[in-house]
Amino acid sequence: MKETIAEGSKVKMHFRLSLKTGEVIDETFNKQPADLIIGDNSLPKNFEMELLGCKPKDKKKVLKTKEQAFGNINPKNIHVLPRNRFSFKENLTIGTVVEFTDANDNPIPAVVIKNDGENITVDFNHPLAGKDIFFEFEILSVSNYRIPAKNISAYK
């Protein structure tokens, strides 16, 4: 009997994330497959929902709108900071990813979107925010052991 994907399932799969233009953002079809546990927050909830009920050998391609994928671009996540907030060793060209930390010392990446020499404009939105995403996957294996409920937060 084939295992069916449910909350807490360990899944081995190939996947591809691409834009409507055909540009591939990330994929595993030509390399090592991805391993994840459903509900461990390694995939956005709306992507994991597509996996629920699937079995090994199942294949699917779905379009996730920007709202279902990584959200809309939030203008409040774009900040202009003085150049002296950055190390002079950092190359702050447009597109450079810089890392900040939150109050709990967790890393928060941001992308430089403007550098006028005195001020640096950084965008803390997810790099795929504001974009519709094709999510394509093939399930290779499913193990339905259960991880402790305290580790699963995506479906609460």
C-alpha positions in Angstrom: 0.0 0.0 0.0 1.3 3.4 -0.9 1.7 6.0 1.8 -0.4 9.2 1.5 1.1 12.6 2.4 -0.4 14.0 5.6 0.7 16.4 8.3 3.9 15.2 9.8 4.8 13.0 6.7 8.4 12.8 5.6 8.5 13.4 1.9 11.2 12.9 -0.7 10.4 14.8 -3.9 11.6 16.6 -6.9 10.3 20.1 -7.5 10.5 23.2 -9.7 9.6 26.8 -9.0 9.3 29.0 -12.1 7.8 32.3 -13.2 5.2 32.7 -15.9 8.0 33.8 -18.2 9.5 30.3 -17.9 12.4 31.4 -15.8 13.3 28.7 -13.3 13.9 30.0 -9.8 14.8 26.7 -8.2 14.6 23.0 -9.0 15.8 19.6 -8.1 14.8 17.5 -11.1 18.5 17.3 -12.3 20.1 16.8 -8.9 19.5 15.5 -5.4 15.8 15.4 -4.5 14.4 17.5 -1.6 13.5 16.0 1.8 11.0 17.7 4.0 8.5 17.1 6.7 5.0 18.4 6.1 4.3 21.1 8.7 8.0 22.0 9.5 7.7 25.3 7.6 10.3 24.4 5.0 7.7 25.3 2.3 5.0 28.0 2.4 1.7 26.6 3.7 0.0 27.1 0.4 2.6 25.0 -1.3 2.5 22.2 1.3 -1.3 22.1 0.9 -0.8 20.9 -2.7 1.2 17.9 -1.4 -1.5 16.7 1.1 -3.1 13.5 -0.2 -0.4 12.8 -2.8 1.3 9.4 -3.1 4.6 8.3 -4.5 4.8 8.8 -8.3 2.2 11.6 -8.2 3.1 14.6 -10.3 1.5 18.0 -10.4 2.0 21.5 -11.7 0.0 24.4 -10.2 0.1 28.2 -10.5 0.3 30.0 -7.1 -0.7 33.6 -7.4 1.5 36.2 -5.7 -1.0 36.2 -2.7 -0.8 32.4 -2.4 3.0 32.2 -2.9 5.2 34.8 -1.2 2.7 37.7 -0.9 2.5 41.1 -2.4 5.4 43.6 -2.1 4.9 45.5 1.1 6.3 49.1 0.8 6.8 49.1 4.6 9.5 46.5 4.1 11.6 48.9 2.0 14.0 51.1 4.1 16.5 53.9 3.4 19.5 53.6 5.7 22.6 55.8 6.1 25.8 54.3 4.6 27.4 54.3 8.0 25.0 51.5 9.1 27.0 49.2 6.8 30.6 47.9 7.0 32.8 49.6 4.5 34.0 46.1 3.4 30.5 45.4 2.0 30.1 45.8 -1.7 26.7 47.5 -1.8 25.8 47.3 -5.5 22.2 46.8 -6.5 21.1 43.2 -6.0 23.6 42.5 -3.2 22.0 40.6 -0.3 22.9 42.0 3.1 22.0 40.4 6.4 20.6 42.1 9.5 19.4 40.6 12.8 16.2 40.9 14.6 15.7 41.5 18.3 16.2 37.7 18.9 19.4 37.7 16.9 17.8 35.8 14.0 19.2 36.7 10.6 17.0 38.8 8.3 18.2 39.1 4.7 17.6 42.2 2.6 18.4 43.2 -1.0 20.1 46.4 -1.9 17.8 48.2 -4.5 19.5 51.6 -4.5 22.8 53.1 -3.5 23.3 56.8 -3.9 26.6 56.8 -1.9 25.2 58.4 1.2 22.1 56.3 1.7 21.4 52.6 0.9 17.8 51.5 0.1 17.2 47.9 1.1 14.2 45.7 0.5 13.2 43.2 3.2 10.4 41.6 1.1 10.9 38.0 0.1 12.7 38.0 -3.3 9.7 36.3 -4.9 7.1 38.6 -3.4 4.8 40.1 -5.9 5.3 37.3 -8.4 3.0 34.4 -9.5 4.9 31.1 -9.2 4.5 27.8 -10.9 5.0 24.9 -8.4 5.7 21.6 -10.1 6.5 18.4 -8.2 6.9 14.7 -8.4 6.6 12.6 -5.2 9.3 10.0 -4.9 8.6 8.5 -1.4 6.4 9.1 1.7 7.0 8.0 5.2 4.1 8.5 7.6 5.8 8.7 10.9 4.6 11.5 13.1 6.8 14.2 14.4 6.0 15.8 17.8 3.0 18.2 17.5 5.0 21.0 19.2 7.2 21.0 16.0 4.3 21.5 13.6 2.9 25.0 13.4 1.8 25.4 9.8 -1.7 23.9 10.2 -2.7 25.4 13.5 
